[in-house]
């Protein structure tokens, strides 16, 4: 049998499917936000796409243009598969353990969300009939940021000689699936050797990337436990260090190898300094021992789940999926420490390892309310790149900061300017995340040191980019909103509303921190100008149809012929010209609907219902970003079953490989969308002014609970069919609201309130062939 088993706290795959290795290498990936290890088999082969990544380590390459233009970015950045320390090969009487040969009597792997480890068990019979049992456990430490470790145990069922080879391997041969030959060339043996050394059971390799010049070091050390004769040796040369151990082990005996890995990189530090850093990391890991690392990992995760757990009663598969999502979101950001959270985290090379606006709008809300320190660190990374964003705005003839559409180090890497440079909403998204984080944590130190400058420089961009028209409205023309099937439009509603919040937040932050405003040269007149622009922001509305326009003129565009579009034509961007998409009413992903989620205070309930119905009929969800947002608004307007369908789509995007690309890494924004659909959809979480809830269960679920942190208070919301209970778990009293009614929850005194009937839902339909799969509990 192959496939994932349903379990509330683990992801387990029984049996071995070679064809599925690539996707399980993504789902079984381990990371702490600094180091990422894809879930390849210990022996390295068979494999799908091996990968070891360090957050922020990349190679440069030229960007392709048929015709160049002024202001086009010149260089791309691509994440690099760095030195691989995962490989541990086993030879049984000179026959290599290879799951393609011999016979796997039993084999399974299991990712444990509570211990943060990947466990493997194999009973293997070699082609000549010798049997061994192999158990391994792998972790990337949340507590010792530069450390990974593998505990590898072999139990022979016959008297055999065992040989184990443990490798550090740089420039690992990989087939790169990229369309640009310049990218493939940049990734072909990208690491240049600077130093290698080995002694006893230790080794270290130092390399630098050929074009970017970034330097990386990897170290390994080992512990051996064996009951019989042992012989060991270490060798190293430029790209390979190998520790080889041979032992005669009798039937029922044990051979145990524990491998400690240390990783580090730098743009400035010397070879000796990096070598010292990774050797120190390995020394610390050895002092802790593997059991100690596992204990630290468990305690870290116990605290995380105490703050972040979501329980779903009545749908075991969805329960597993939402914990899978939370675990991987934690892995993406826990120890990033002023590095970006990429669209794929560190689970694969998809999107070249770039960070997008996905981070601020989809991932950071989850972290803000569960692991606020990780959200703060991600925003500190954005602040560290503000000089590049200011420089980029200057190239584009604007003031303030124009943050990149896609990047690793803060420089724009998108070669397609209609969906990249023109997507100025990225800057507003960052400002939104800053304001959300500060409101949820009351972290005034962060606001003073980092947040206010981000808000000021992004507000300056809108003041420069927009203008007041002859009717007194403030317009932002020629931009691309979240929907990538509509480009370079005037007055995109999402962009304008996110800019409006940006301008208001910047003015408020400057008034709270006048010393920072003074340092940045903000005058009273500039603040007044921001407020005037915010107050007069144009928000397009089609009075004839009674709906908001996604952008000015959108509802006048020709309708897309959905009935005449084959299901095989989706996603449309791969089968239809952008020229035609840009001219029609076809929406790739939630845009106006996302505006209603984030800026719900700018719409009436009646407008939300009408808008949702209109755009539901035109949204094809060719992006994994869409389903979670559609779930939130479906729940709000009374379409509970549809919300359930969309939550499930977001939750199973990777586990069910709905977009057929999970082999390149997990979709962090879709994982976040599963949490958002449950907590903001079924739980009704909104934070337009404070934190408030309007919970309501969908049909089929028996109950729901979720844990959040708000201004130092950890609390839990439990939702039943007809009531919701609010309980403070630690910290001061919680001030919130329940379906619009103010609510104060004191520590130790849970409060239960009844749930009112849902609103009458609008009549909705989806484009032909794009109806979401109906979700019933359990599958």
C-alpha positions in Angstrom: 0.0 0.0 0.0 1.2 3.5 -0.7 -0.1 6.9 0.2 -0.5 9.1 3.3 -2.2 7.6 6.3 -4.7 9.9 8.1 -3.4 10.7 11.6 -4.0 13.9 13.6 -0.3 14.4 14.5 1.8 12.7 11.8 2.1 12.5 8.1 3.0 8.9 7.3 3.6 7.1 3.9 3.6 3.3 3.9 5.4 1.5 1.1 7.6 3.1 -1.6 6.4 4.7 -4.8 9.4 5.8 -6.9 7.0 8.0 -9.0 5.9 9.9 -5.9 9.4 10.5 -4.5 9.5 14.1 -5.7 6.3 15.2 -4.0 7.1 13.3 -0.7 10.5 14.9 -0.7 8.6 18.2 -0.4 6.0 17.2 2.1 8.6 15.4 4.3 11.0 18.4 4.1 12.5 19.7 7.4 13.5 23.3 8.0 13.9 25.9 10.7 13.8 28.9 8.5 17.6 29.0 8.2 18.4 25.4 7.0 16.1 23.4 4.7 16.5 19.7 3.9 14.3 18.0 1.4 12.9 14.7 2.5 15.1 12.4 0.4 15.9 8.9 1.4 19.0 8.5 3.7 21.0 6.6 1.1 20.5 9.4 -1.5 19.0 7.2 -4.2 16.5 6.5 -5.6 15.6 10.2 -5.5 13.4 12.7 -7.1 14.9 16.2 -6.5 17.6 16.4 -3.8 17.9 19.7 -2.1 19.7 21.4 0.8 19.1 25.1 1.1 20.2 28.0 3.3 17.9 30.9 3.6 19.3 33.8 1.5 22.0 31.9 -0.2 21.7 32.3 -4.0 23.4 32.6 -7.3 23.1 35.4 -9.8 22.3 35.1 -13.5 21.3 37.4 -16.4 17.6 38.0 -16.9 16.3 37.3 -20.4 14.7 40.0 -22.6 13.7 39.9 -26.2 13.7 43.7 -26.1 15.1 45.5 -23.1 13.8 48.8 -21.7 14.8 51.5 -19.2 14.4 50.4 -15.6 14.2 46.6 -16.4 16.0 44.6 -13.7 19.2 43.1 -15.1 20.0 40.3 -12.8 18.0 37.3 -11.5 18.6 35.3 -8.4 18.2 31.6 -7.9 18.4 29.5 -4.7 21.3 27.1 -4.7 21.4 23.5 -3.6 24.3 23.8 -1.2 26.5 21.1 0.3 24.4 17.9 1.0 25.0 16.3 4.4 21.9 14.0 4.4 23.5 11.1 2.6 24.2 7.9 4.5 24.8 4.9 2.4 24.7 1.3 3.7 26.3 -1.7 2.1 25.4 -5.2 3.4 28.1 -7.6 2.4 29.1 -5.3 -0.4 25.5 -4.9 -1.7 24.2 -1.3 -1.4 20.9 -0.8 0.2 18.9 0.5 -2.8 15.1 0.4 -2.6 15.0 -0.3 -6.3 16.7 -3.7 -5.8 16.1 -6.6 -3.5 12.9 -6.6 -1.6 11.4 -4.1 0.8 9.6 -6.4 3.3 8.4 -3.2 5.1 9.0 0.5 4.6 7.4 3.6 5.9 8.4 7.2 6.7 6.6 9.5 9.1 6.8 13.2 9.7 5.9 13.9 13.4 4.4 17.4 14.0 5.0 17.1 17.8 8.6 16.0 17.8 9.6 17.9 14.6 11.5 14.8 13.2 11.3 12.7 10.1 11.4 9.0 11.0 12.1 6.1 8.6 11.8 2.3 9.1 12.8 -0.2 6.5 13.2 -4.0 6.5 15.1 -4.8 3.4 16.2 -8.1 1.9 19.2 -7.9 -0.4 19.2 -9.6 -3.9 21.2 -12.4 -2.2 18.7 -12.8 0.6 20.4 -11.0 3.5 18.0 -9.0 5.7 18.5 -5.8 7.7 16.2 -3.4 9.6 17.1 0.2 9.2 15.7 3.0 11.5 16.6 6.6 11.1 15.4 9.9 12.6 16.3 13.3 11.1 15.8 16.8 12.5 16.7 20.4 11.7 16.9 22.1 15.1 14.6 24.9 16.1 16.8 25.6 19.1 20.3 25.4 17.6 19.8 27.3 14.4 22.8 26.1 12.5 22.4 22.4 13.3 20.8 19.4 11.7 21.2 15.8 12.8 20.5 12.2 11.8 20.3 9.2 14.0 20.8 6.0 11.9 20.5 2.5 13.2 21.0 -0.9 11.5 19.9 -4.2 12.9 21.0 -7.2 10.8 18.8 -10.3 10.8 21.8 -12.3 9.6 25.5 -12.3 10.6 26.9 -9.7 8.1 29.6 -7.1 7.4 28.1 -3.6 7.3 29.8 -0.7 5.6 28.4 2.8 6.1 29.4 5.8 4.1 28.5 9.3 5.4 29.0 12.1 2.9 29.3 15.9 2.6 28.8 16.5 -1.1 28.9 19.9 -2.9 27.8 20.4 -6.5 25.5 17.5 -6.3 24.4 16.6 -9.9 20.7 17.7 -10.4 18.5 18.0 -13.4 17.2 21.5 -13.3 13.7 22.1 -14.7 14.1 25.7 -15.8 13.1 27.3 -19.1 16.0 29.7 -19.3 19.3 28.2 -20.2 21.1 31.0 -18.4 19.6 29.9 -15.1 20.5 26.2 -15.8 24.1 27.3 -16.6 24.3 29.3 -13.4 23.2 26.3 -11.4 25.6 23.8 -13.1 28.3 23.3 -10.4 27.7 26.7 -8.9 30.0 26.2 -5.9 33.7 26.9 -6.1 35.9 25.2 -3.4 37.7 27.3 -1.0 38.7 24.9 1.8 38.4 21.3 2.9 39.7 19.5 5.9 39.0 16.2 7.6 40.2 14.3 10.7 38.9 11.4 12.6 35.1 11.6 12.3 35.0 15.3 11.4 35.1 17.2 8.2 34.4 20.7 6.9 33.9 22.1 3.4 33.9 25.8 2.4 32.7 27.0 -1.0 31.6 30.2 -2.6 29.0 30.8 -5.3 30.6 31.6 -8.7 28.6 34.7 -9.5 27.1 36.0 -6.3 30.3 35.5 -4.3 28.4 34.3 -1.3 30.3 31.9 0.9 29.0 28.7 2.5 30.5 26.3 5.0 29.2 22.8 6.0 30.7 20.6 8.7 29.9 17.1 9.9 30.9 15.0 12.9 29.8 11.5 14.0 29.2 9.2 16.9 29.4 5.4 16.5 27.9 2.7 18.6 28.5 -0.9 17.6 28.9 -4.2 19.5 31.5 -5.9 17.3 34.7 -5.2 15.3 34.9 -1.7 13.9 37.1 0.1 11.3 36.7 3.7 10.3 38.3 6.3 8.1 37.8 9.8 6.8 38.7 11.4 3.4 38.1 14.7 1.8 38.7 16.6 -1.4 37.2 19.8 -2.8 33.6 18.8 -3.2 33.4 15.6 -1.2 34.1 14.5 2.4 33.3 10.9 3.3 33.4 9.1 6.6 33.5 5.3 6.0 32.8 2.8 8.8 33.0 -1.0 8.5 31.9 -3.4 11.2 31.0 -7.1 11.6 27.6 -7.3 13.2 25.9 -10.4 14.2 22.2 -11.2 13.8 20.2 -9.2 16.4 23.1 -6.8 17.0 23.1 -3.0 16.5 25.1 -0.6 14.5 24.3 3.0 15.3 25.7 6.2 13.6 24.7 9.7 14.7 25.6 12.4 12.3 25.7 16.1 13.3 25.7 18.8 10.6 26.5 22.5 10.9 25.7 25.1 8.2 26.5 28.7 7.8 26.9 31.3 5.0 28.0 34.9 4.7 28.5 37.6 2.1 31.4 39.1 4.1 33.0 36.6 6.5 36.3 34.9 5.7 36.9 31.2 5.2 38.5 30.8 8.7 35.6 32.6 10.3 32.9 30.5 8.6 34.8 27.3 9.2 35.0 28.2 12.9 31.3 29.0 13.0 30.1 25.6 11.6 32.6 23.6 13.6 31.4 25.3 16.8 27.8 24.5 15.8 28.7 20.8 15.4 30.6 20.9 18.7 27.5 22.3 20.5 25.3 19.6 18.9 27.6 16.8 20.0 27.6 18.2 23.5 23.8 18.2 23.5 23.7 14.7 22.0 20.9 13.6 19.7 18.5 12.7 22.5 19.0 16.2 23.9 18.3 17.8 20.5 15.1 15.8 20.3 14.1 16.9 23.8 14.7 20.5 22.9 12.8 20.1 19.7 9.8 18.6 21.5 9.8 21.4 24.1 9.9 24.1 21.4 7.0 22.4 19.6 5.0 21.9 22.8 5.1 25.7 23.3 4.1 26.3 19.6 1.1 24.0 19.7 0.0 25.5 23.0 -0.1 28.8 21.2 -1.2 27.8 17.7 -3.1 24.5 17.6 -6.3 24.2 15.6 -8.7 21.3 16.2 -11.3 20.2 13.7 -14.0 17.8 15.0 -15.6 15.6 12.4 -13.1 15.7 9.5 -9.9 13.7 10.5 -8.3 14.3 7.1 -8.7 18.1 7.4 -7.5 17.9 11.0 -4.2 16.4 9.8 -4.0 18.9 6.9 -4.3 22.0 9.0 -1.6 20.7 11.5 0.6 19.8 8.5 0.1 23.4 7.3 0.9 25.0 10.6 4.0 22.8 11.1 5.4 23.8 7.7 4.6 27.5 8.2 6.5 27.3 11.5 9.4 25.6 9.7 9.5 28.4 7.1 9.7 31.2 9.6 10.8 30.1 13.0 14.5 30.8 12.8 14.7 32.9 9.6 16.0 35.8 11.8 15.9 38.7 9.4 15.8 36.6 6.2 12.9 36.3 3.8 10.2 33.7 3.9 10.1 32.4 0.4 7.0 31.3 -1.5 8.1 27.7 -1.2 9.8 28.1 2.2 12.9 26.0 2.1 11.1 22.9 0.8 12.2 23.1 -2.9 13.6 25.3 -5.7 10.2 26.4 -7.0 9.9 30.1 -7.9 13.7 30.2 -7.8 13.5 30.5 -4.0 12.0 34.0 -4.2 9.9 35.8 -1.7 6.7 37.5 -2.9 3.9 39.5 -1.4 2.6 36.0 -0.3 4.7 36.4 2.8 3.1 39.6 4.1 -0.5 39.0 3.1 -0.9 35.2 3.6 1.9 33.9 5.8 2.5 36.7 8.3 -1.0 36.9 9.6 -0.7 33.3 10.7 2.7 34.0 12.4 1.5 37.3 13.9 -1.2 35.6 15.8 0.7 32.4 16.7 4.5 33.1 16.6 4.8 36.8 16.6 8.6 36.8 17.0 8.8 35.1 13.6 6.5 37.7 12.0 8.7 40.5 13.5 11.8 38.9 12.1 10.4 38.6 8.6 9.4 42.3 8.7 12.9 43.2 9.9 14.2 41.5 6.7 12.0 43.9 4.6 13.3 46.8 6.6 16.9 45.7 5.9 16.2 46.0 2.2 14.5 49.4 2.3 17.5 51.2 0.8 17.2 48.9 -2.3 13.5 49.7 -2.5 14.1 53.4 -2.3 16.7 53.1 -5.0 14.3 51.1 -7.2 11.6 53.8 -6.7 14.1 56.4 -7.9 14.9 54.4 -11.1 11.1 54.3 -11.7 10.9 58.1 -11.2 9.1 57.8 -7.9 9.7 58.8 -4.3 9.6 56.4 -1.4 10.2 52.7 -1.6 9.1 50.4 -4.4 9.6 46.9 -3.0 10.2 44.0 -5.4 7.7 41.6 -6.8 10.1 38.7 -6.4 13.5 38.7 -4.7 15.9 36.9 -2.4 18.1 39.8 -1.2 15.7 42.7 -1.8 16.6 43.5 -5.5 13.8 43.1 -8.1 14.2 39.8 -10.0 11.1 39.8 -12.2 11.7 40.1 -15.9 8.1 40.6 -16.7 7.2 44.1 -15.7 3.4 44.1 -16.2 3.1 41.5 -13.4 6.3 42.5 -11.6 7.2 46.2 -11.5 3.6 47.3 -12.1 2.4 45.3 -9.0 3.1 48.2 -6.7 0.6 46.8 -4.2 3.6 44.8 -2.8 4.7 47.9 -1.0 1.2 48.4 0.5 1.1 44.8 1.4 4.3 45.2 3.5 2.8 48.3 5.2 -0.4 46.3 5.9 1.6 43.6 7.6 3.6 46.1 9.6 0.4 47.8 10.9 -1.3 44.4 11.6 1.7 43.1 13.5 2.0 46.3 15.6 -1.8 46.3 16.4 -1.7 42.6 17.4 1.4 42.8 19.5 1.6 46.5 20.7 5.4 46.2 19.9 6.2 49.9 20.0 10.0 49.2 20.0 9.7 47.4 16.6 7.4 50.2 15.3 10.0 52.8 16.3 13.1 50.9 15.1 11.7 49.4 11.9 8.0 49.8 11.3 7.7 53.5 11.0 10.3 53.8 8.3 8.6 51.1 6.3 5.3 52.9 6.6 6.7 56.3 5.8 8.7 55.2 2.7 5.7 53.2 1.3 3.3 56.1 2.0 5.7 58.3 0.0 5.5 55.9 -2.9 1.7 56.3 -3.0 1.9 60.0 -2.7 4.3 60.1 -5.6 2.6 57.4 -7.7 -1.0 58.8 -7.4 -2.5 62.1 -8.2 -5.6 64.2 -7.4 -7.9 64.4 -10.4 -10.2 67.3 -11.5 -13.0 65.8 -9.4 -11.0 65.9 -6.2 -10.4 62.1 -6.1 -7.0 60.6 -5.5 -6.1 58.2 -8.3 -3.5 55.5 -8.7 -3.2 54.7 -12.4 -1.3 52.1 -14.4 -0.8 49.4 -11.8 -1.4 45.7 -11.5 -3.4 44.3 -8.6 -3.3 40.8 -7.2 -5.1 39.3 -10.3 -2.4 38.6 -12.8 -4.9 38.2 -15.6 -5.5 42.0 -15.4 -2.5 44.2 -15.8 -1.6 47.9 -15.9 -5.1 49.1 -14.9 -6.3 52.3 -13.4 -7.5 52.4 -9.8 -7.3 48.8 -8.9 -9.7 48.6 -5.9 -7.4 46.3 -3.8 -4.4 48.5 -4.5 -6.2 51.7 -3.7 -7.6 50.4 -0.4 -4.3 48.9 0.7 -2.7 52.3 -0.1 -5.4 54.1 1.8 -4.6 52.0 4.9 -0.9 52.5 4.3 -1.2 56.3 4.2 -3.4 56.4 7.4 -1.0 54.0 9.2 2.0 56.1 8.3 0.4 59.3 9.6 -0.5 57.6 12.9 3.0 56.0 13.3 4.7 59.4 12.8 2.4 61.0 15.4 3.3 58.2 17.9 7.0 58.5 17.1 7.8 62.2 16.3 11.5 61.6 16.8 11.5 59.0 14.0 9.4 61.2 11.8 11.9 64.0 12.3 14.9 61.7 11.4 13.1 60.7 8.2 12.3 64.4 7.3 8.5 64.0 7.6 6.8 67.3 7.9 3.3 68.2 9.2 2.4 69.1 5.6 3.5 65.7 4.3 1.3 64.0 6.9 -1.6 66.2 5.9 -1.1 65.3 2.3 -1.2 61.6 3.2 -4.4 62.0 5.0 -6.0 64.0 2.2 -5.0 61.3 -0.3 -6.4 58.6 1.9 -9.7 60.5 2.5 -10.2 61.1 -1.3 -9.0 57.7 -2.5 -10.9 56.6 -5.6 -12.8 53.3 -5.2 -14.4 52.3 -8.5 -18.1 51.3 -8.3 -20.4 50.2 -11.2 -23.7 51.7 -10.2 -25.6 50.0 -13.1 -24.5 46.5 -11.9 -24.4 47.5 -8.2 -20.8 46.0 -7.7 -17.4 47.4 -7.1 -15.1 47.2 -10.1 -11.9 45.2 -9.6 -10.3 48.1 -11.4 -11.7 51.1 -13.3 -13.5 49.8 -16.4 -13.2 46.1 -15.6 -16.9 45.5 -15.7 -17.0 47.0 -19.2 -14.6 44.4 -20.6 -15.9 41.6 -22.7 -16.9 38.4 -20.9 -14.6 35.4 -21.1 -16.1 32.4 -23.0 -16.0 29.9 -20.1 -18.4 27.5 -21.8 -16.1 27.3 -24.8 -12.9 26.8 -22.7 -11.8 23.2 -22.3 -10.9 22.0 -18.9 -7.5 21.1 -20.3 -6.8 24.8 -21.0 -6.4 25.5 -17.3 -4.3 27.1 -16.1 -5.1 29.7 -18.7 -1.7 31.4 -18.5 -0.1 28.3 -20.0 -2.6 28.0 -22.8 -4.0 31.4 -23.7 -2.2 34.6 -24.6 -1.9 37.3 -21.9 -3.1 39.8 -24.5 -6.5 38.1 -24.5 -6.7 37.6 -20.8 -5.9 41.2 -20.1 -8.9 42.3 -22.2 -11.6 40.1 -20.7 -13.5 39.6 -17.4 -11.5 36.5 -16.2 -9.9 36.6 -12.8 -6.9 34.4 -12.0 -7.2 34.8 -8.2 -9.0 36.7 -5.6 -8.5 40.4 -6.0 -11.6 42.4 -5.2 -12.5 39.5 -2.9 -9.2 39.8 -1.1 -9.8 43.5 -0.7 -13.1 42.7 1.1 -11.2 40.3 3.4 -8.4 42.7 4.3 -10.4 46.0 4.1 -13.8 44.6 5.1 -14.4 47.9 6.9 -14.7 49.6 3.5 -17.7 47.6 2.3 -21.3 47.1 3.5 -22.6 43.5 4.1 -24.9 44.0 1.0 -21.9 45.1 -1.1 -19.9 42.1 0.0 -22.7 39.7 -1.0 -23.1 41.3 -4.4 -19.4 41.6 -5.1 -18.7 38.0 -4.0 -21.4 36.7 -6.4 -20.2 38.7 -9.3 -16.5 37.8 -9.0 -17.2 34.2 -8.0 -18.6 33.7 -11.5 -15.4 35.0 -13.1 -12.6 33.6 -10.9 -10.9 30.5 -12.2 -8.4 30.0 -9.3 -5.4 29.4 -11.5 -3.4 30.4 -8.4 -3.0 28.6 -5.2 -3.4 31.9 -3.4 -7.1 32.2 -4.1 -9.1 29.4 -2.3 -8.3 30.5 1.3 -9.5 34.0 0.6 -12.7 32.9 -1.2 -13.4 30.6 1.8 -13.3 33.7 4.2 -15.8 35.7 2.1 -18.0 32.7 1.3 -18.4 32.1 5.1 -19.1 35.7 5.8 -21.9 36.0 3.2 -23.6 32.8 4.4 -22.2 30.2 2.0 -20.9 27.8 4.6 -20.6 24.7 2.4 -18.8 26.6 -0.3 -16.4 28.0 2.4 -15.8 24.4 3.5 -15.0 23.4 -0.1 -12.5 26.2 -0.5 -10.8 25.6 2.9 -10.3 22.0 1.8 -8.9 23.1 -1.5 -6.3 25.3 0.2 -5.5 22.6 2.8 -5.0 19.8 0.3 -3.2 21.8 -2.4 0.0 20.1 -1.5 -1.1 16.9 0.1 -3.3 16.0 -2.9 -0.9 17.8 -5.3 -3.9 19.7 -6.9 -1.7 21.9 -9.1 0.7 19.0 -10.1 3.8 20.9 -9.0 4.4 20.1 -5.4 7.6 18.3 -6.5 9.1 21.8 -6.7 8.2 22.6 -3.1 5.2 23.4 -0.9 2.9 26.4 -1.4 3.4 28.4 1.8 0.6 30.8 1.0 -1.9 28.0 0.3 -0.9 26.3 3.6 -1.5 29.7 5.3 -4.8 29.9 3.4 -6.0 26.7 5.1 -5.5 28.4 8.5 -7.0 31.6 7.3 -10.1 29.9 5.9 -10.7 28.2 9.2 -9.8 31.0 11.6 -11.0 34.0 9.6 -13.7 32.0 7.7 -15.3 29.7 10.2 -14.0 31.6 13.2 -14.8 35.0 11.7 -11.5 36.6 12.9 -11.2 40.3 11.8 -8.8 42.9 12.9 -10.0 46.1 11.3 -10.2 47.7 14.7 -8.9 45.5 17.5 -9.5 41.7 17.3 -13.1 40.4 16.8 -14.9 37.2 15.9 -18.1 36.1 14.2 -17.8 32.2 14.4 -20.1 29.9 12.6 -19.5 26.2 11.7 -20.0 24.8 8.2 -22.3 21.8 7.7 -20.6 18.5 8.5 -18.2 19.7 11.2 -19.0 18.8 14.8 -16.8 21.5 16.4 -13.8 23.7 16.0 -11.3 25.4 18.2 -8.2 27.5 17.6 -5.6 29.2 19.7 -4.2 32.7 19.2 -2.0 35.3 20.8 -3.1 39.0 21.0 -1.2 41.6 22.9 0.4 39.1 25.2 -2.8 37.2 25.9 -3.0 33.6 24.8 -6.6 32.5 24.3 -8.7 29.8 22.8 -12.0 30.0 20.9 -14.2 26.9 20.8 -17.0 26.8 18.3 -20.0 24.5 18.5 -23.1 24.4 16.3 -25.0 27.0 18.3 -22.5 28.7 20.6 -18.9 29.8 20.9 -16.7 29.8 24.1 -13.8 32.2 24.7 -11.1 31.3 27.2 -8.0 33.1 28.3 -5.1 30.6 28.6 -2.5 33.0 29.9 -1.9 36.7 30.2 -4.3 39.6 30.8 -8.0 39.8 30.0 -9.1 39.8 26.4 -11.1 42.6 24.9 -12.9 41.5 21.8 -16.3 41.2 20.2 -18.6 38.3 19.3 -20.8 38.9 16.2 -20.6 42.6 16.8 -21.3 42.5 20.6 -18.4 43.7 22.9 -16.9 41.0 25.0 -14.4 40.9 27.8 -12.9 37.6 28.9 -11.1 37.4 32.2 -8.4 34.8 33.0 -10.0 31.7 34.4 -13.5 32.7 33.5 -14.6 31.3 30.1 -17.4 33.2 28.3 -20.0 31.4 26.1 -22.2 33.2 23.6 -24.9 31.9 21.3 -24.3 32.1 17.5 -27.0 34.0 15.5 -28.5 32.7 12.3 -26.3 33.3 9.2 -27.3 35.9 6.6 -29.3 34.9 3.6 -26.7 33.9 1.1 -26.5 35.3 -2.5 -26.9 33.0 -5.4 -23.5 32.1 -6.8 -22.0 30.1 -9.6 -18.5 29.4 -10.8 -17.0 29.3 -14.3 -17.6 26.1 -16.3 -15.2 23.4 -15.2 -14.0 25.5 -12.2 -16.5 24.4 -9.5 -14.6 23.4 -6.4 -14.8 19.9 -5.2 -17.6 19.5 -2.7 -16.2 18.6 0.7 -17.8 16.0 2.9 -16.3 15.2 6.3 -13.5 12.7 5.9 -12.9 13.0 2.2 
